[in-house]
Every structure is written in structure tokens, then in C-alpha cells.
């Protein structure tokens, strides 16, 4: 009986952070003041062969709705806006150096932001 109550409390207080997926295909997840930002695999597939990816650099300060990710594929060019204001603390540069690898990644994580 007590173990059930303890397990119930553990499940309640150890919930995973909510994953936000926008209509544009941008996804983000906030844990404390750290926000992880990536793209849904379906959007990447729809763009076709990815030839170019541009993101802000580490230590850049961005504001909500600022241009965050520019991606160019064989079928279209897309721009994604920042879901939060903050400072860029990590950029996954492997994707920028070799954007073709985005097609093979499942919902790739591209940027980490500390909110301000």
C-alpha cells in the first residue's frame, strides 16, 4: 500500500518537460531556464535535399520571434522564429558543417538557449 503511494508521488513529481511542437515544424523543450530547439523530421523531409543551414552563434542574444533557423532544401527555403528570448549557449555545428546529415537524424536538436 505505502509503496503504491510512494510510486504515485514519484510519477507525479518526475514528469518529463513538455515538448512544444509548432505548426511550422519547430519543436522546443524547456527544462528550468534551458530551452532545447530542433526541427521535426517531417519538415526536413518535405524540404528535400538540405543544402544550407544557418543558426545564430554561441553567445548571441536573441529575442522571441527573432529569426533563429534558416534552412534551404531542394524544394524550399524556410525560416523559423525563436520561441523564447535568451542567449545561445550551444549550437550543434555538425549539422551546419554537413547539412545533408539532417535528413538521417530523427527530430534533430539544433540549438540550446538560456532564457533571460
Number of C-alpha atoms within 10 A of each C-alpha: 5 7 8 9 9 11 11 11 11 11 10 10 9 8 8 10 10 10 12 14 15 12 7 13 17 21 19 22 18 18 11 9 11 17 20 18 26 19 23 19 17 12 15 23 15 14 18 15 18 22 16 17 22 16 18 17 14 14 14 11 17 20 16 12 12 14 15 18 20 15 19 19 19 12 12 12 14 15 14 17 15 18 21 19 17 21 20 21 16 16 19 14 15 11 19 18 12 13 19 17 14 23 20 11 14 12 19 19 18 20 22 22 25 20 17 12
